[in-house]
């Protein structure tokens, strides 16, 4: 089996039984394990009787660690990179390091293994394979709204924290009333929960609950705005009169009982141009 200098090693996202035999072998064979939090990683290593030395590598020191790791590898050491859970480089540090290692022609490989997005999507029925993963949402409601509009025609997946989920569902409800949303929580663990429903029903479901665990969320893509497309001629006429998209969304929603946010999203998407 070919040997590499640097290994990207996925770790379980909850259930320790999900680690692969190859991952255990690599973590035992390398000289150093680069990890986000040595306390979390040490629990995993202890469980599988792995005695390899850990060195911290997280978003606050990733740049300064690059030269250190390159030096170690050139001295003949082999290094494995892990995150606290799942596959490194998915919303976790590592991209800077891998880029610099490849510039140095250092042999890098990655192992297959646990990933929250893949685990989540594999149990969500979808019409098409295409999806967009955007990591964690920004904190600003305006930024979240812009992201939702920009990706309304594709299944959009993101990570969310337990303390923000309720607010995020409320924002989605305001932007896209009636939209289908899927939420996955505590994946692979005892209390795993995966739900698909309208955003309003999910908001109600979580409203009186204390939410725990890592969360993956999918906002299902929009329908093709069939109802709104009927008014394309009116939209064109209003634009010829120099009305703004916001003005047009107000006019159409008032006259034809359409959802103002849906109309505005349709207008800025360019679907009617």
N, C-alpha and C positions, 0 to 999 in steps of 0.2 A: 504493500500500500504506500502510495506516495506520501512523503512527509512535507509539512508546511512549516513556516516560521511563525505564522499568526493565525489563530483560529477564532472565528466568531461562533459562539456556542449558545444556542437557545436554552433557557431554563424553564421549568414548569410555571404556568401562570396561576396555579393553585394546587393542583393535585400532583404530589411529588412522584407518583407512579408514571407520569407522562414523560419523564426524562428518558432519553434514548441510551442504549448501551454504548453507542459510539461516543455520545457526549460525556458519559462517565469515564470512558477510557481516555479521551483527550484531556479532560480536567485532571486526571491522575498523572498523565504523561508529561504535561508541559511543566516548565520551570516556574512560571508565574501566572496568576489569574488576575486580570484587570477587572475590577468590579465597581459598581456604583456605591454600594454600602456594604462594607466588609461584614457587618453584623448580620445582615440578611443572607449574604452569600455563605457565611460560615455555618449557618444552620443547615443549608443544603449540603455543604461539604461534609459536615459531621454526620449527617444522615446516611451518606454513602461512603463514609470512611475515606474521604479524600483529604490528604494532608498537604496539598500544594499551597505555597505562600500566596497570600492576596495582597494586591496593591490597589489603592483607591484610584478610580478614574471616573470623574463625574463632570457635570457641566461647568463647575467652577474652577476645575484645574485641568481640563482636557487639553488646552493648548500647551501648557507648560510640561505636561506629561509626554508629549509627542517625541521630543528629542531624547528623553530618558528611555522610552521604550525602544526607539530605533537603536540607540546605543546598546541596550541589552541584547537585542536581536543580533546585531552585528558582532557581538561578543560570543554568539553561539547559543543564546537562550531562546526558548520557544515560549510564546505567550498566548493565552486564551482570553478573549473578551466576553464577559457576561453582563447582563443587566439584572436588575432586581427580580424581574419576571419577564418571560417571553423572549422574543428575538431582538438582540441589540440593533440599534440604528432605527427602530420604529419608535419615534418620540423619545429616544434615549440617546445619550452621547455615543460617539464612535465614528461619525462621518469624517470629521477632521483627521482623526488618526488614520483611518483606512486610506484616505486620499493621499496623505503624506507617505504612508508605507508603500503604496503603489508607485509613487514618484521615485522611491529608492529601490524599486524592483524587488521588494521583499515579497516572498511567496505568501499570499493570503487566501484563505478559503473559509467558507461558511457551512455550518452543519444545518440540516433541516430539523425542525422541531416546533415547539409550541409558539403560537402567535394568537393574540386575542381577536384580532380582526378576522382571520381565517376561521378560527373556531366558531366565532359568532355567525359569520355569513353562511357557513356550511349548513346551518339549521334554519335559515330564513328563506322561504320560497320567494324567488324573484323572477320577473319576466325575462330579464336579459342578464348576461354575465357582467356587463360594464358597470363599474362603480368608481366613485372618487373618494379617496381617503385623505382627510385634511388634518389629521392629528388632533390636537386639542383646540377647541374654539377660543377665540379671543374673549376678553372680559367685557368689552364694550357692546351694548345692545345694538348700536348702530352698525358695528363691524359684523356682528352675528347676522343681522338682517341682510347686509350686503352679501355675505357668503351664501345665505339661503337663496336669495334671488339669483345669484350668479350660477348656482348649481341646481336650480329647480328642475331641470330636465334630465338629471342623472341621479341614481341612488347615491346618497352622500353619507359617508360613515365618519364618525369622529369619536374620540374618547371624551368622557365627561367625568367630573368628580361628583361624589355623592351630595355634597352641599350645594352644588349648582344645578343639579338635574331639574328640580322643580321650576326654577326660573327659566332654564333653557326651554323646557316644554311649553311654558307660558309664552315665550317669545315666538316659538314655532307656531303656536296656535293663533297668535295675532297676525303673523305674516301669511300663513297658509291654513286657514280654518278647514277642518275636516281632513287634513292630510294624514296618510297612514305613516306610522312611526314604529320602529322596533327598538326595544331596549334589552340589552343583555347585562346581567349583573352576577357577580360571583361565579364566573364561568369556570367549569371543571370542579367546583367546590361542592360541599354538601348542600348548601342552600342556593344553588344555581337557579337563576330565574331568567327566562327569555320570553318576552311578551311582544305581540304585534297587534296594534289597534289604532284607532284614530287618536290624534294627539290630545284631543279633549278627554277621551276616556282614560288615557294613560295619566294625564294630569290629575284627574279625579282619583285614580287608583293610588297614586303616590302621595296625594295631598296630606294624608294623616299618618304617613309612615315615616319611621326613622330609616333613612337609606344608608346602607353600608356597602363597602366593596367597590372594586374598580368597575367602571361602566363603559360599555360600548353602545353607541346609538346609531341608528340608520334612519334617515329621513328619506322615505320612498319618493321616487321621482314624480313629478307632476303629470297629470293627464295632459293631453295635448290642447287644453283650453278650447275645446270644441264650442262651448257656449259663447265664449268671448270672441272667437274667430268670426262668428256671425256678424259682428259689428265692424269688421275691417274697413268697409266702405266709409262708415261714419268716422272711424279713427283717421282715415286718410283725409277726409274733408276737414276735420278739426285741426289736423296738422297743417293743412294748407292755409288755415286761418291763423296759424302761428300760435295755437294753444300749446302749452307745455304738456309733457306726459303726465305730470301730477294733476294739472287742470283736467285733462281728458279723463283720467281715472275717476276723478270726482264727478264729472258730468255723466259718464256712463253708469257709474254705480248709483247715482241719484235717479236717472231716468229709467234704467232697466233692471234695477234691483240686483246688480252684480256686486261681487265683493271687491271693494276698492283696492285692497292690497294685491289681490290676484290680477286685476286689470293692470295695475301699475307694473307688476312683475312681468306680465305678458308684453307690455309696451317696451320696457327697457331690454327685454331679451332679444328684440329685433325680429321675432318670428313673423311679424306682420309687415315687414319692410319689403 
